[in-house]
Amino acid sequence: MFNFKPAPWIPFTDQAELERCRNLSGAALEQHWNPDFRIKIVADPRALFIADCFTRIRLSDERDEKLVMVFPNPWPIAYQAIAELISRFQVDCRNVHIFAMDEWANEDGKVAPLDYPAGLGYSFVKYFYGSIDEKYRMPFEQVHYFTNENFKNYSDILDEVGNGGADVIYSACGWPGHIAFIDPDTEEFHADSIEEFKQMGSRLVTQHPLTIAENSLFPIFGSSGDVANVPSRAVTIGPRDIQHARLRFDMHSFTEIDGVSSWQRMISRLAMHGPVTMQVPMSLNQELRSDVYVSRAIAKPIECVEEF
């Protein structure tokens, strides 16, 4: 028997819980102690995200009701699809307020400007807002993204516009268990209790090394593991914004080009079925009303496969 301890920089290292979650797969993933935390295995959560987002925007037009939504980035393919549906079916976005959930910052705390090609706000504005036929777009002042001037009170803006919080937050689980850049083991999100952690709003943060590694695989940085090309800091919404939202729409579907390998397969299990802990920030969603969609690729068993 060969035994070892996880590397000390890994945020969550409870061996018993890791083994329990590691052994969950298939239909077992859909069972949860909280009936409002609704997990479903589907072919592709991204398709459901597009359908859900468009349906909410269409209903906001038909019912003439305000709709406040928070989005992950960058996601050009999904946003262009939503924009095309809006334009094709002539849906008026006058009532829609959209918020980007995060943005890069440099080592001095300067927020990436809207003209930075790898920027999250750049992608959000160009491929979502910019792809909607101008006759149906929301006013640009209803498009919210991080700046040097607003990052400290971004949570207050979201609460004000959303009458206490967003109607829905769309998110995916990051490698260290984050939503947006709410990373574990960061000085900026240090809290003495989980209740204190839940009340933390938007802020400038230093990214966890796993977050930098994850982002180096994104197309905006060349999909090449170029970790030196990823900014070390970021601005982000906080746990408070996740708590205040009326619904969370969580997606677990990241795989590499082979459609099989994924850094998300294990951390998604911890986020959905591990302890509710600051060491896996997305795990806090387990206590809240959340629609959780898991791809079949992520739901596959975690196994040691010998090459031959």
C-alpha positions, 0 to 999 in steps of 0.5 A: 500500500502506498500512502501520501498526503496532498500537497500543502497548498491544496485548499481542501485535504480532508482525506475521508471526504475526498474519498467519499466524493471521489467515489460518487458518479452517475445517478448518485450525483443527483441525490442531495440532502437539500431539496432546493439544491436540484442536481440534474445530469444532462448532455450539455449544461451550456445548451440549457444555460442559453435556453434559460437565459433567453427565456428569462429575457423574453419573459421580462419583455412580455411581462414588462418586468425588470430582470437582473442577471449576473454572468461568467466570462469569457463565453463568446459562443454562448453570448452570441447564441443568446444575442442571435435569439434575442434579435431573431425573435425581436425581444426587447431588452429594455428591462434587462440589467446584466452584470459581469461577475469579475475582471482581471487586475494587475499586481498594482490593483489596476483593473483591466480596461474595456479595450483589453482583448483578453478582458472579461468585460471586453468579451462580455460587452463585445459578444453579448451586448454588441451582438444584439441588434441595436433595436432590441439592446438594453440601454448601455447604462444597464450593462455593468462591468468592473472598473477602477472606480466601482469595484469596491461598491459593485455589490452595493450597485448590484443590490440597488439595481436588483432590489436586494440582489440578482434574480439569477447568477449563472456560474461554473465551478473553478479548479479551487472550488471558486465562483467568480474569483472567490478563491479559498486561502486568499488574504482578501477573503479571509474570515474567522467564520463562515457567517462572516465569509457570507457577508463579504462583498466585491473586492480586489483579490489575489488569485489562487495558483490553481485559478491561474493554472485554470485560466491559462487553458482558456482561449483568451490566453492561448489555451496553452498553459501559459501561466505567465500570461495570466494576470495575478490579481482580479476584482470580483463579486463576493459571497454576499452577492451569491447569498443575495441572489434569488436563484443560482444556475450552476454548470459543471461541464468543462472538459479538454479537447478530448471530451474526457479529461477535465480538471473540474470532475473532482472539484465539482463533486466537492462543491456539490457533495462535500462539506459546506466550507470556505475551503470550497467556496461554491459548496455554500450553494448547497444551502441555497436554492440552486439549479445545478446541471452536470454534463455526462462527461463530468458525471463519469466515474473517476478511475485509474486507467492504465495505458496499454 
